[in-house]
Amino acid sequence: MKKTDWSLLPTIMEMVDRLELRLTDQGCRDNMITEGLWLKLFPDGSGVLFEEYSPAREDDSQEKRLLQCVMDRKNDELAEFDSLEELHGELVLLTMRVG
């Protein structure tokens, strides 16, 4: 079994933080509002990056958006990876994507 090189983790966490800020600042897009990102890591360096979101529309009231945020949260897989190097590459692609 290949030993995991955890030295990429600080860079990865910084990239996840920047991506999360960008996604949460976008507001309503594709009838959803991003609430945050979840990173699930396993000891072998594999894992999944999830986006947590609530369904919403541009014309929803603030009260309706808050209720949806609490009651209707969903998860969507942004990236599944087998190593930290692969996650790093996926994050580079995700941060380069516009919109």
Long-range contacts (C-beta under 8 A, 24 or more apart in sequence): 1-44, 4-43, 4-44, 4-45, 4-83, 4-84, 5-45, 5-84, 5-85, 6-45, 6-84, 8-84, 8-85, 8-87, 8-88, 9-84, 11-88, 12-39, 12-84, 12-87, 12-88, 12-91, 13-39, 15-88, 15-91, 15-92, 15-95, 16-49, 16-91, 18-95, 19-91, 19-94, 19-95, 22-95, 23-51, 28-56, 28-57, 28-58, 28-60, 29-99, 31-55, 31-56, 31-57, 32-56, 33-65, 33-68, 33-69, 35-69, 35-73, 37-78, 38-75, 45-82, 45-83, 45-84, 46-81, 46-82, 46-83, 47-80, 47-81, 47-87, 48-77, 48-79, 48-80, 48-81, 49-77, 49-78, 49-79, 49-80, 49-81, 49-87, 49-90, 49-91, 50-75, 50-76, 50-77, 50-78, 51-75, 51-76, 51-77, 51-78
